[in-house]
Amino acid sequence: MTNHLIWAVGLLGDLLILAVLFARRRVPRFPWLTLLIAFHFLSSVGLKATLHSSGHAVSAFTVIIIDLTDVLLQCAVLAQLTWIALLPLAGIRRLTLPVLLVASGVLIVIGFEPAAYHSLRMGLLPMHFLLSVLLLEWAIVLAFLLRSLRLSWRSHVAAISFGYGVFSAVQLAVGGYFGREMSDYVFSPFLRISVYLLILLWWLVTLWLAEPSLPQRKSNGEKSNLIQMAKQRP
């Protein structure tokens, strides 16, 4: 009964966030996030319906396809978040930070010296861990760069990034990546759904409200004019 309740609440949360994304017209700016949440909703319903109608779980091949699609969509969401947030940066600077994040994340995963995997399904497990590391790293870096990127912590891209960062931190802290076989890449579903629902609630509020605007930085010319005006005052 509890598992069914957790499943239903998570499903309702996904449905509500999709409703907000469409109602407030956030989809054009966050298409990959919308697609990822819609994929989670549809795959969850499909798996449940298949189990209920046939009495058997879906095939291993179907599970691999769903898992692979989930990994690819999460990568697209992370790329989109970094691209939007780093818009104020120009040229090579806009690409340097993501490259450094990916490189550091890969080094962390390699540092655990995972064993060789002989199936795609097992090979996807390090990808989930890598994504958790990258999402957490990105949230931490963004927290330090908010002012320089002219973003507020309540801005949509920051709220989504911090939400994923918190969720990834919980994954890594409670049961992220232990052992060469990654057999402990699990954690309490109750903690997971609780954190996820809190993040969804934060996203619902943030995405529903208009994005806060920070005062733009004054150019050197504007600063000089202000100084001259101040000197001319009696």
C-alpha positions in Angstrom: 0.0 0.0 0.0 2.8 2.4 0.9 4.6 1.8 -2.4 1.5 2.5 -4.3 1.0 5.8 -2.4 4.6 6.8 -3.1 4.1 6.0 -6.7 0.9 8.0 -6.9 2.3 11.0 -5.1 5.4 11.1 -7.3 3.2 10.8 -10.4 1.0 13.7 -9.2 4.1 15.8 -8.6 5.3 15.3 -12.2 1.8 16.1 -13.5 1.7 19.3 -11.6 5.1 20.5 -12.7 4.2 19.8 -16.3 1.0 21.8 -15.9 2.9 24.7 -14.6 5.5 24.5 -17.4 2.8 24.7 -20.0 0.4 27.1 -18.2 3.2 29.6 -17.5 4.8 29.1 -21.0 8.1 27.9 -19.6 8.4 25.1 -22.1 10.1 27.1 -24.9 12.9 28.0 -22.5 13.2 24.5 -20.8 12.2 22.0 -23.5 14.5 19.2 -22.3 13.3 19.5 -18.7 9.7 19.3 -19.9 10.5 16.3 -22.0 12.4 14.6 -19.2 9.5 15.0 -16.7 7.0 13.9 -19.3 9.1 10.9 -20.0 9.2 10.0 -16.3 5.4 10.4 -16.1 4.7 8.2 -19.2 7.3 5.5 -18.4 6.0 5.2 -14.9 2.4 4.9 -16.0 3.4 2.5 -18.8 5.4 0.2 -16.5 2.6 0.1 -14.0 0.0 -0.6 -16.6 2.0 -3.4 -18.1 2.5 -5.0 -14.8 -1.2 -4.7 -13.9 -2.4 -6.1 -17.3 0.0 -8.9 -17.8 1.1 -9.7 -14.3 4.7 -9.7 -15.4 7.4 -7.0 -15.4 8.6 -5.6 -18.7 11.5 -7.3 -20.4 15.2 -6.5 -19.6 15.6 -4.9 -23.1 12.7 -2.4 -22.4 14.3 -1.5 -19.0 17.6 -0.8 -20.8 15.9 1.4 -23.3 14.1 3.4 -20.6 17.3 3.7 -18.6 19.3 4.8 -21.6 16.7 7.4 -22.6 16.6 8.7 -19.0 20.4 9.2 -19.0 20.4 11.0 -22.3 17.6 13.3 -21.3 19.3 14.2 -18.1 22.5 15.0 -20.0 20.4 17.3 -22.2 18.9 19.0 -19.2 22.2 19.6 -17.6 23.7 21.0 -20.9 20.7 23.3 -21.3 20.9 24.6 -17.7 24.6 25.5 -18.1 24.0 27.0 -21.5 21.3 29.3 -20.2 23.1 30.3 -17.0 26.3 31.1 -18.8 24.7 33.4 -21.4 26.4 36.5 -19.9 29.8 34.9 -20.7 31.2 35.3 -24.2 33.4 33.2 -26.4 35.6 30.5 -25.1 34.7 31.3 -21.5 31.2 30.0 -22.0 32.7 26.6 -22.9 35.6 26.4 -20.5 33.6 25.9 -17.3 31.4 23.0 -18.7 34.5 21.3 -20.0 36.2 21.6 -16.6 33.1 20.3 -14.8 32.8 17.2 -17.1 36.6 16.5 -16.7 36.5 16.7 -12.9 33.4 14.5 -12.8 34.9 11.9 -15.0 38.0 11.9 -12.8 35.9 11.4 -9.7 34.2 8.4 -11.3 37.4 6.9 -12.5 38.9 7.4 -9.0 36.5 4.7 -7.7 38.1 2.2 -10.2 34.9 0.5 -11.3 35.1 -3.0 -12.6 34.6 -3.9 -16.3 30.9 -4.1 -17.2 29.8 -6.8 -19.6 26.3 -5.5 -20.2 24.8 -2.2 -21.3 22.5 -2.2 -18.3 25.4 -2.4 -15.8 27.4 0.0 -17.8 24.7 2.6 -17.4 25.1 2.7 -13.6 28.4 4.7 -13.7 26.6 7.2 -16.0 23.9 7.7 -13.3 26.7 8.3 -10.8 28.5 10.7 -13.1 25.3 12.7 -13.7 24.8 13.0 -10.0 28.3 14.3 -9.5 28.0 16.7 -12.4 24.6 18.1 -11.2 26.0 18.6 -7.7 29.2 20.3 -9.0 27.1 22.5 -11.3 24.9 23.6 -8.4 27.8 24.5 -6.2 29.6 26.4 -8.9 26.5 28.3 -9.9 25.9 29.3 -6.2 29.3 31.1 -6.3 28.7 32.7 -9.7 25.1 34.0 -9.3 26.0 37.6 -9.0 28.6 37.6 -11.8 26.1 35.9 -14.1 23.4 38.4 -13.1 21.1 35.7 -11.7 19.0 35.5 -8.5 18.7 32.3 -6.5 15.0 32.5 -7.3 15.6 32.7 -11.0 14.2 29.7 -12.9 17.5 28.3 -14.1 19.0 28.6 -10.7 16.0 27.0 -8.9 16.1 24.1 -11.3 19.9 23.7 -10.9 19.8 23.9 -7.1 16.9 21.4 -7.0 18.9 18.9 -9.0 22.0 19.6 -6.9 20.2 18.9 -3.7 18.7 15.7 -5.0 22.0 14.5 -6.4 23.7 15.3 -3.0 21.1 13.0 -1.3 21.8 10.3 -3.8 25.5 10.4 -3.3 25.4 10.8 0.5 22.9 8.0 1.2 24.0 5.4 -1.3 25.7 6.8 -4.4 28.6 4.7 -5.5 30.2 2.0 -3.3 32.2 -1.0 -4.3 33.5 -2.1 -7.7 30.2 -3.7 -8.7 28.2 -0.7 -7.7 25.8 -3.0 -5.8 25.0 -0.3 -3.3 23.8 2.3 -5.9 20.5 2.4 -4.0 18.9 4.4 -1.2 15.7 4.6 0.7 12.8 5.2 -1.6 11.0 7.1 1.2 13.9 9.6 1.5 14.2 9.9 -2.2 10.5 10.6 -2.8 10.4 13.1 0.2 13.3 15.1 -1.2 12.0 14.9 -4.7 8.5 16.2 -3.7 10.1 19.1 -1.7 12.1 20.0 -4.8 9.0 19.7 -7.0 7.2 22.0 -4.6 10.0 24.5 -4.8 9.9 24.3 -8.6 6.2 24.7 -8.7 6.4 28.0 -6.8 9.4 29.3 -8.6 8.3 28.5 -12.1 4.8 29.9 -11.4 6.1 33.3 -10.3 7.7 35.7 -12.7 11.5 35.6 -12.8 13.1 38.2 -10.5 15.3 40.8 -12.3 18.6 42.1 -10.9 19.8 45.6 -11.7 22.0 45.6 -14.7 25.7 46.5 -14.3 26.5 50.0 -15.4 29.0 50.4 -18.2 32.2 52.3 -17.7 30.7 55.2 -19.6 27.7 55.3 -17.4 29.9 55.2 -14.3 32.0 58.1 -15.6 28.8 60.2 -16.3 27.6 59.6 -12.8 30.9 60.6 -11.3 30.9 63.8 -13.4 27.4 64.6 -12.4 28.3 64.1 -8.7 31.3 66.5 -9.0 29.1 69.2 -10.6 26.6 69.1 -7.8 27.0 72.1 -5.4 
